Amino acid sequence: DQQVKQNSPSLSVQEGRISILNCDYTNSMFDYFLWYKKYPAEGPTFLISISSIKDKNEDGRFTVFLNKSAKHLSLHIVPSQPGDSAVYFCAASAPGTSYGKLTFGQGTILTVHP
Amino acid sequence: DTGVSQDPRHKITKRGQNVTFRCDPISEHNRLYWYRQTLGQGPEFLTYFQNEAQLEKSRLLSDRFSAERPKGSFSTLEIQRTEQGDSAMYLCACREGDQETQYFGPGTRLLVL
């Protein structure tokens, strides 16, 4: 039972353009969402998060949007840079019920071409 | 370096051997998690510690797996009688108090031959 899904295994964009990574979830108990970036042979690095009481959170080039009714979130990277090329994971938690453990999607490989 | 560290970074072992991994979390972070990641998948939760107490274990954590956090600081994950299916990246993460963000270590990549 895949509670968090990233349906696009890969995404390729040109440098300077916008990258949009999508994530869907099924568990309505999730109320905190995070995006992580991962390079090969390294652990995930935290990028940005959003609580369910918000619908948008920005941090520099990164913006996360949350649509609770659709159980959908997205990560926008503007402008995209070659150094952004990595695997991106969305993750969700239900802090009040499960000690904050994270449930991850399968990941999306982002490639940004110069 | 004040981040999460894991040791070893890589481990190759033969089927049936025991292995132990160590995680040193960020010092003031009292909550510690272990995850496992296999190729093409996201990390999957294994177990959770709050200080020295192990409060949750996933059904993925068979009886061959044991984890400890004896003094509420570093943690160890031991796999007994390793199987080829145990080959994966084992990740440790921590967070502080009521903060929601988890910070990950670099992981230990295990290969069971």
Interface residues (C-beta under 8 A of the other chain):
Chain A: V4 Y32 L34 Y36 A41 E42 G43 P44 T45 F46 S49 S51 F89 A91 S93 P95 S98 Y99 G100 K101 L102 T103 F104 G105 Q106 G107
Chain B: V4 Q6 R31 Y33 Y35 G40 Q41 G42 P43 E44 F45 Y48 Q50 L55 E56 L91 A93 R95 E100 T101 Q102 Y103 F104 G105 P106 G107 R109
